[in-house]
Amino acid sequence: MINSRKYTNIIVTGSIAYDEIMDFPGKFINYFHPDKLHQINVSFVVNKLIKQIGGTATNIAYNAQLKLSFSGLENKVRIFGAVGKDGDIFLDFFAKNKIETQGLIIDKKLYTASGKVITDIKDNQIWGFYYGASIRGKKIKLNKFTDKNSLLILSANQKDAFLSFQKQAIKNNLDYLYDPGMCLTWIKKSELKTGILNSKYLIGNDYEISQILKASGLTKKNILNKDVSLITTLGEQGVTYEDRRNKLIIKAFPVKKVADPTGAGDAWRGGFAAGLVEGLSLPDCLKTANVMASFAVEKYGTVNHSPTEKEMKKRRNVLKVSKV
């Protein structure tokens, strides 16, 4: 890695939301006709539905603190965002899992954000999202809770909150992991480009990275030359990591059965950030992230996995890092 700092804590920003997860026992592709995409009218009948807590910030914070707890590093993860008048379940969850909430706003009028996803048998997903109380996140001031050794995670959030955190991170010279993949429908080219070029790590799945490059007008070379590390998650194929000096490939752990891919990317981000705080080597951070994602996909929902330290080490020892 280039110019890395020693991180002592993780600040997680993003959505805090109720998730409604539905399974469609078919393939979306069979119901979309290329010559009729201008007038889509499709109904999917699902055969499974689960309601639970989630959101990008909730998921990432849970996985990061879970990993850090094995090293006795508790209360090193802080979650920044807002919940609504129905948010007590989140407050209880954060307290139970020792996630710090000093940066959390509780809105007594709005409802907590809510996301709904349908997943087909090929693990393709269609999401719908209501931001609700998340809009209040724009009122949070990072400098009250961060220092130069904080690692900030900027994940999908309500527009004003996301951009506020981005501007504050740049102003305060914070290292941040930039995750704008789910913001591409609204973020301006200039905002996206600024966010990328000032980040420490840019992360997304292979589709998101291609769209991020297209929307920003940047090339991989532009990004790497700015000392930004590029992380591309590849699902069951693993992940690639690139900086100006290295290109690493780490295969995913081969799980026997994928129960639900929802939240796997968030689990990856939490595991990676935790590894950085623990002071692990870059290859071990990447392997730790892959392992955390492997446990996430084996359970329905995004925060229902709870592997032991022994189970994580066993899987991490299986993984190999290839240098290109």
TISE-608278 format. One record per residue (C-alpha): residue number from 1; residue in three letters; x, y, z. Coordinates in steps of 0.02 Angstrom, whole numbers, plus 50000, padded with zeros to 5 digits. Each point is the difference from the previous one (the first is absolute). Layout:
N
NUM/ala/X/Y/Z .
...
END
This chain:
324
1/met/50000/50000/50000 .
2/ile/50052/50180/49973 .
3/asn/50013/50132/50137 .
4/ser/49894/49899/50121 .
5/arg/49959/50065/50172 .
6/lys/49982/49898/50157 .
7/tyr/49813/50000/50029 .
8/thr/49934/49991/50177 .
9/asn/49813/50006/49966 .
10/ile/49870/49984/49863 .
11/ile/49865/50128/49961 .
12/val/49859/49922/49898 .
13/thr/49879/50110/49904 .
14/gly/49859/49938/49892 .
15/ser/49821/49943/50011 .
16/ile/49922/49929/50157 .
17/ala/49845/49912/49940 .
18/tyr/49873/49862/50013 .
19/asp/50027/49868/49866 .
20/glu/49864/49901/49914 .
21/ile/50080/49856/49906 .
22/met/49902/49900/49871 .
23/asp/50049/49849/49894 .
24/phe/49939/49980/49821 .
25/pro/50011/49817/49941 .
26/gly/50046/50045/49822 .
27/lys/50116/50109/49895 .
28/phe/49966/50186/49976 .
29/ile/50077/49993/49827 .
30/asn/49857/49893/49937 .
31/tyr/49876/50139/50034 .
32/phe/50090/50151/49928 .
33/his/49989/50023/49812 .
34/pro/50140/50106/49923 .
35/asp/49882/50086/49877 .
36/lys/49875/50047/50138 .
37/leu/50112/50073/50134 .
38/his/49922/50171/49974 .
39/gln/49834/49938/50070 .
40/ile/50035/49872/50136 .
41/asn/49852/49925/50093 .
42/val/50054/49842/50091 .
43/ser/49933/49912/50154 .
44/phe/50104/49870/50092 .
45/val/49912/49877/50116 .
46/val/50122/49954/50139 .
47/asn/50003/49841/50104 .
48/lys/50093/50066/50151 .
49/leu/49999/50163/50100 .
50/ile/50103/50053/50150 .
51/lys/49991/50165/50094 .
52/gln/50145/50056/50109 .
53/ile/50121/50140/50040 .
54/gly/50138/50050/49880 .
55/gly/50063/50144/49896 .
56/thr/50178/50023/49938 .
57/ala/50063/50085/50158 .
58/thr/49918/49873/50116 .
59/asn/50071/49854/49901 .
60/ile/50176/50068/49985 .
61/ala/50009/50053/50182 .
62/tyr/49938/49830/50059 .
63/asn/50130/49904/49900 .
64/ala/50142/50117/50047 .
65/gln/49962/49991/50187 .
66/leu/49974/49811/49992 .
67/lys/50175/49977/49930 .
68/leu/50080/50126/50119 .
69/ser/49920/49916/50151 .
70/phe/50111/49848/49972 .
71/ser/50152/50110/50034 .
72/gly/49923/50083/50152 .
73/leu/49978/50161/49902 .
74/glu/49826/50046/50056 .
75/asn/49914/50168/49976 .
76/lys/50114/50040/49853 .
77/val/49856/50016/49877 .
78/arg/49886/50152/49996 .
79/ile/49845/50013/49892 .
80/phe/49944/50168/49933 .
81/gly/49825/50026/49932 .
82/ala/49820/50016/50056 .
83/val/49856/49889/50052 .
84/gly/49817/50046/50012 .
85/lys/49863/49985/50129 .
86/asp/49999/49812/49971 .
87/gly/50187/49983/50027 .
88/asp/50009/49925/50176 .
89/ile/50045/49829/49930 .
90/phe/50155/50074/49920 .
91/leu/50054/50085/50160 .
92/asp/49985/49835/50093 .
93/phe/50096/49909/49862 .
94/phe/50144/50125/50002 .
95/ala/50012/49993/50189 .
96/lys/50000/49810/50001 .
97/asn/50140/49993/49871 .
98/lys/50103/50140/50082 .
99/ile/49986/50119/49853 .
100/glu/50021/50180/50055 .
101/thr/49852/50116/49962 .
102/gln/50056/50174/50053 .
103/gly/49982/50055/49819 .
104/leu/49823/49934/49982 .
105/ile/49847/50112/49982 .
106/ile/49826/49943/50054 .
107/asp/49859/50084/49905 .
108/lys/49832/49996/50091 .
109/lys/49894/50041/49847 .
110/leu/50067/49900/49853 .
111/tyr/50010/49812/49982 .
112/thr/50165/49908/49987 .
113/ala/50059/49968/49822 .
114/ser/49939/49842/49915 .
115/gly/50068/49895/49858 .
116/lys/49915/49863/49900 .
117/val/50092/49876/49890 .
118/ile/49950/49857/49885 .
119/thr/50134/49871/49960 .
120/asp/49986/49874/49858 .
121/ile/50077/49826/49991 .
122/lys/50157/50071/49917 .
123/asp/50026/50121/50146 .
124/asn/49950/50151/49896 .
125/gln/49913/50133/50104 .
126/ile/49875/50141/49978 .
127/trp/49992/50128/50142 .
128/gly/49879/50134/50053 .
129/phe/50044/50121/50141 .
130/tyr/49915/50130/50111 .
131/tyr/50121/50117/50088 .
132/gly/49888/50062/50141 .
133/ala/50097/50063/50151 .
134/ser/50166/49978/49908 .
135/ile/49984/50178/49936 .
136/arg/50045/50060/50175 .
137/gly/50175/49930/49979 .
138/lys/50053/50160/49913 .
139/lys/49995/50087/50170 .
140/ile/50139/49892/50074 .
141/lys/50172/50079/50021 .
142/leu/50143/49878/49976 .
143/asn/50132/50104/50089 .
144/lys/49912/49972/50166 .
145/phe/50035/49814/49995 .
146/thr/50151/49971/49885 .
147/asp/50186/50029/49998 .
148/lys/50141/49973/49875 .
149/asn/50005/49815/50044 .
150/ser/49818/49967/49960 .
151/leu/49954/49898/49846 .
152/leu/49837/50064/49927 .
153/ile/49885/49893/49895 .
154/leu/49887/50094/49878 .
155/ser/49863/49880/49946 .
156/ala/49830/50022/49917 .
157/asn/49894/50129/50090 .
158/gln/49873/50137/49975 .
159/lys/50071/50124/49874 .
160/asp/50026/50150/50114 .
161/ala/50073/49893/50140 .
162/phe/50119/49910/49882 .
163/leu/50066/50161/49923 .
164/ser/50015/50085/50170 .
165/phe/50108/49858/50066 .
166/gln/50103/50002/49839 .
167/lys/50036/50187/50013 .
168/gln/50043/49987/50185 .
169/ala/50117/49853/49972 .
170/ile/50096/50096/49868 .
171/lys/50004/50160/50103 .
172/asn/50065/49907/50154 .
173/asn/50126/49897/49899 .
174/leu/49927/49834/50055 .
175/asp/50045/49837/49916 .
176/tyr/49839/49926/49934 .
177/leu/49938/49847/49910 .
178/tyr/49887/50064/49860 .
179/asp/49850/49894/49953 .
180/pro/49892/50101/49877 .
181/gly/49929/49856/49897 .
182/met/49822/50022/50062 .
183/cys/50008/50189/49980 .
184/leu/50027/50003/49813 .
185/thr/49818/50039/49958 .
186/trp/50014/50173/50079 .
187/ile/50181/50052/50031 .
188/lys/50073/50133/49884 .
189/lys/50156/49964/49899 .
190/ser/50100/50134/50091 .
191/glu/49946/49935/50172 .
192/leu/50043/49821/49954 .
193/lys/50168/50046/49926 .
194/thr/50046/50103/50154 .
195/gly/49947/49859/50116 .
196/ile/50105/49873/49906 .
197/leu/50159/50101/49982 .
198/asn/50004/50048/50184 .
199/ser/49964/49825/50066 .
200/lys/50122/49873/50069 .
201/tyr/49904/49851/49932 .
202/leu/49869/49990/49862 .
203/ile/49891/49845/50012 .
204/gly/49860/49922/49900 .
205/asn/49951/49840/49911 .
206/asp/50057/49978/49820 .
207/tyr/49840/50074/49928 .
208/glu/50005/50149/50118 .
209/ile/50183/50036/49964 .
210/ser/49967/50003/49813 .
211/gln/49854/50119/50027 .
212/ile/50101/50108/50120 .
213/leu/50138/50019/49871 .
214/lys/49874/50043/49865 .
215/ala/49905/50126/50109 .
216/ser/50157/50086/50065 .
217/gly/50095/50004/49836 .
218/leu/50152/49929/50090 .
219/thr/50108/49852/49951 .
220/lys/50079/49874/50116 .
221/lys/50168/50081/49962 .
222/asn/49934/50171/50053 .
223/ile/49941/49926/50164 .
224/leu/50153/49897/50041 .
225/asn/50117/50146/49960 .
226/lys/49912/50099/50136 .
227/asp/50051/49869/50130 .
228/val/49822/49934/50009 .
229/ser/49989/49812/50024 .
230/leu/49868/49917/49890 .
231/ile/49904/49852/50071 .
232/thr/49884/49901/49886 .
233/thr/49892/49866/50081 .
234/leu/49955/49856/49885 .
235/gly/49873/49899/50098 .
236/glu/50039/49815/49995 .
237/gln/50160/50039/49902 .
238/gly/50076/50097/50144 .
239/val/50079/50173/49990 .
240/thr/50138/50098/49914 .
241/tyr/50102/50135/50085 .
242/glu/50103/50126/49902 .
243/asp/50114/50144/50046 .
244/arg/50147/50080/49909 .
245/arg/50115/49859/50051 .
246/asn/49892/49847/50020 .
247/lys/49860/49901/49922 .
248/leu/49939/49859/50110 .
249/ile/49865/49869/49971 .
250/ile/49920/49905/50142 .
251/lys/49876/49862/49964 .
252/ala/49839/49991/50100 .
253/phe/49979/49864/50129 .
254/pro/49898/49861/49916 .
255/val/49842/49991/50105 .
256/lys/49893/49845/49979 .
257/lys/49836/50094/49982 .
258/val/49956/50183/49978 .
259/ala/49844/50038/50100 .
260/asp/49992/50187/49964 .
261/pro/50129/50115/49916 .
262/thr/49924/50157/50077 .
263/gly/50127/50088/50109 .
264/ala/50151/49901/49941 .
265/gly/50082/50157/49933 .
266/asp/49969/50091/50164 .
267/ala/50073/49853/50096 .
268/trp/50154/50010/49888 .
269/arg/50021/50185/50037 .
270/gly/49982/49973/50187 .
271/gly/50127/49859/50001 .
272/phe/50125/50099/49898 .
273/ala/49987/50156/50110 .
274/ala/50018/49895/50157 .
275/gly/50157/49920/49931 .
276/leu/50076/50172/49972 .
277/val/49963/50053/50179 .
278/glu/50075/49837/50065 .
279/gly/50159/50039/49903 .
280/leu/49990/49845/49890 .
281/ser/50101/49990/49840 .
282/leu/49910/50051/49841 .
283/pro/49981/49818/49940 .
284/asp/49928/49950/50168 .
285/cys/49879/50147/49998 .
286/leu/49938/49943/49831 .
287/lys/49985/49819/50054 .
288/thr/49910/50051/50159 .
289/ala/49876/50098/49896 .
290/asn/49968/49853/49883 .
291/val/49973/49886/50149 .
292/met/49876/50119/50083 .
293/ala/49901/50009/49838 .
294/ser/49997/49810/49990 .
295/phe/49913/49988/50168 .
296/ala/49877/50136/49953 .
297/val/49935/49910/49844 .
298/glu/49968/49840/50098 .
299/lys/49864/50083/50103 .
300/tyr/49841/50089/49953 .
301/gly/50011/50185/50039 .
302/thr/50149/50113/50023 .
303/val/50043/49989/50187 .
304/asn/49950/49823/50045 .
305/his/50170/49917/49982 .
306/ser/50112/49986/50153 .
307/pro/50154/49895/49962 .
308/thr/50127/49962/50135 .
309/glu/50181/50054/49991 .
310/lys/50050/49819/49971 .
311/glu/49880/49983/49854 .
312/met/50065/50159/49921 .
313/lys/50182/49950/50016 .
314/lys/49964/49830/49925 .
315/arg/49925/50077/49845 .
316/arg/50131/50135/49987 .
317/asn/50139/49870/50000 .
318/val/49922/49919/49847 .
319/leu/50008/50158/49894 .
320/lys/50149/50044/49893 .
321/val/50054/50168/49930 .
322/ser/50062/50010/49821 .
323/lys/50106/50146/49941 .
324/val/49979/50051/49819 .
END
